[in-house]
Amino acid sequence: MSRFYLPRFHLPLMTALLLAGIVALTAADAAGNDHYVDNRAPLLPSPLVKLPIGAIEPRGWVRTQLELQAEGFHGQLLQLSRFLKKEDNAWLSETGEGHHGWEEVPYWLKGYVNCGYVLRDEAMIAEARTWIEAALNSQQDDGWFGPDKGRGGAATRLQGRDDLWPNMIMCFCLQDYYSYSGDRRVIELMTRYFKYLNSEVPADKLLNGYWPVMRGGDLLHSVLWLYNETGESWLLELAHKVHADTANWTDDLPNWHNVNIAQAFGQPTTYYQLSKDRKHLHASERNWRRIRELYGQVPGGMFGSDENCREGFDGPRQAIETCGIVEEMLSDETLLAITGNPVWADRCENAAFNSLPAAFTADLKALRYLTSPNQVLSDRHNKSPGVQNGGPMFLMNPHGHRCCQHNTGHGWPYYAQHLWLATADNGLAAVLYAPCRVTAKVGDGTEVIVTEKTDYPFGEAIELLVGVPRPVQFPLKLRVPNWCDRPQVTVNGKSLSGDATAGSFIVVDRQWNDGDTVSLTLPMKLRVTRWKENRNTASVHLGPLTFSLAIGEKYVRAGGTDEFPAWEIYPETAWNYGLVLDANDPTAGMQVVRRPMPDGQPFTPDAAPVTITARGKKIPHWKLDDLGLVGAMQPGPIRSAEPTETITLIPMGAARLRISAFPVARRVTVATARSSPESTRPNSTRPRRRRTTAPADHPPTRPLPSAQHRRRRPPPARRCRASCRSAFALSCI
Ligand SMILES: [Zn+2]
């Protein structure tokens, strides 16, 4: 028996599909999962429970991401990053003395150790163990662990106050190590550390400094994790203190830094497990919607915040930090387990498929700091103030982008660990679809192996093969994405009837026998989204994938090493197309073209297994601006006398150069006489060179009151009279 806890205003609500001969979900009770650690009373029951690391073996395209990561910049970062040099490294010191004792080491370890675990790569696991052991051996008599001997706040100039931020990340690494190994020293270390925080640190001084205050939700997550492991009630007292000292994400967004938002918007719902106050549950949904209402009226699942959100900078050329993408994914995965609401799986897939792959080169040997929905030049030149952060933020460079360089390795490993979750009624839920094999205890404790074969998100069919040593009854739950309204399910070839609802779980509760098969088809219809609040642009979608204009990409070496080069990417073909859409049937004339799945990376322009042909027109006056950013768009439709052409669209994740938010082109019989901001500029195909500046990784910024952020129409485009170096007022505050 099980119960799902549903957000009151979540739309659509999660529902159960009742199938013939199948036991339904009920809300009778929530006994909890008998086989895996889930929430203890008095915490709210867990509708979905993360499986131990190692239970899910990724295959196919998702394994390709992990293998490329292991061979790419992140897996080889020990040889690229000065922060990971072992000599005199504070994270390897038993007394916490030395250098590089801040976030970089645990940021890297979080992705590295989990990549090693899901790939079962013994060399990576052994290397990670060196750093894990050092952390375990660093605990001081009073319970502190890690760098910063004497609590000097040396890394962040906290001047004698504890900096809990880097230890928050290391706690995640230790929890994951425990999940994989069962090493009880993790429980002992975290118990002593949290006792120190609970008893030795004044409640109102628990979180000091900008990052700890903004990201206290991570500490809260770890405190509740330990409570579920040990049941020691003083941890709940500490959890209340941590929440009280964390920035107030409950009443509104307290901060506009992209990573803080992506990482912390879900903090109230983490606390909801303890508070049981529905305002905390609702706050995370409200946070997610609010940031997208203001800065996320764009495709790709993210929002424009090219360090911080800035009023007026809300178009599709505004970018997101790569850290922001992976933190969004992890927040979505966490909220999926806490709430049981499949909408968080939809949101995770949106960021994972459409934004994350394009933040890296296809071989995962380089990354850029910033990626945006409309980005047609990825060079080394400074784009500030068009984007907030100065420096070579668009350069694909494995040797820079400090925080992203270390942190983004957890994106794919955590994604792979959340493909399947255990359910409160001892079943299994397929929540994120990808080729894999999961091994888990179900029903009476029988171990089941489910092999999942699929090309999803590039294909509609998902085949599940059930392997059990003896017949066992358990509910199998299959997520129906919000974009899918007519899923089809067969068990052993027999169709199951039912009224499946988009944004729900199909529940198949039966006695399963060895060799049973389940076929799930999630029909993907072409869709066009109009972003009326953002210049009336249009984007094209097929299932969970969003599509971008195929632009010829020319890679030009820009430093780095022969093994790990840095790259600029220049457009080789025209990018200034608007879509020609039928007002009554926007997808009319579009064709889906499918190709076989490649053996390797599918997120490339050449290998993408699905493309779309559509109609488009060039918009001649739409050009790069002087900074090398896509010229700001006027609200469409935009008139163009150019001929209608057939254009090719490729998955947004496969497009490192991309137009994903298209203007809509309107046909005219005479050449347009209307002047546009872009047409007054020099006819530049390459931007004027600007001096590059050193990247400012995570410069602390003062939180802006929410009232300063209101959606407004872009100001009229005109040359800026201020001294902000921007060509047009659209780029100035
Ligand atoms: Zn970053």
Residues whose N, C-alpha, C, O or C-beta is under 5 A from the ligand:
A	BS01	ZN	E321 C323 C403 C404
